[in-house]
Amino acid sequence: MLVLNRKDIVSTFSTNGIKRHLAVDTLGFPFFTHCTKANLSDDKGLIEMLTKNIGYFQSKPVNTPKITILLDHGYHTEYLREELEKVYPQIMTKIRFELSAKPSKQEKKDQGKSGFVPVAARWVIERSNAWMERCKILVKNFERTLANATAKVNLCLIRLMVKRLAAPSKISNGFYSKPASGCVFSGGRFPSD
């Protein structure tokens, strides 16, 4: 299952705004990333992201289960379906869209909850956004091109995955060993020699 989200970022002068479109797997790790201008609709941004990565869907065998793409209520599934079929007519044999369930006020009241209640499966993308926000390079947007903005998002996510791979591993006596020096990036910079 893919979980999709977009994150609006606008710089201090409101002239250089971007939207970060992010598709993650169920563990919160990146599947696709794409940056667009902030004035582009969510639907068009998603279409751009999936069109850019259409080769992935074309290479998937037809007999495998469909990929479920979980969307929030800002997307319009019929419009997405029509536009994506123009790019790749067989795409709907390989993917399916699902709108995430949003609890109503009555459902929250019945559960004894109020205010913000995490939606099942939506917390995955929110956690990925929180991981990205810990990268200082992404706090403000000073990029002049969308390609550079996308590259910075990708670098942040690569850093996250490398840290996960280089995490301390458990050894037989129950203590954790330290990772090899130089394997973990610190402060968003490459380690010096």
Salt bridges, closest charged atoms under 4 A:
ASP42 OD2 - ARG6 NE 2.53
ASP42 OD1 - LYS19 NZ 2.97
ASP43 OD2 - HIS76 ND1 2.65
GLU48 OE1 - HIS34 NE2 2.82
ASP72 OD2 - ARG6 NH1 2.95
ASP72 OD2 - ARG122 NH2 3.71
GLU78 OE2 - ARG81 NH1 2.66
GLU83 OE2 - LYS86 NZ 3.07
GLU98 OE1 - ARG96 NH2 3.40
GLU126 OE2 - ARG122 NH2 3.95
GLU133 OE2 - ARG20 NH1 3.95
GLU143 OE2 - LYS152 NZ 2.41
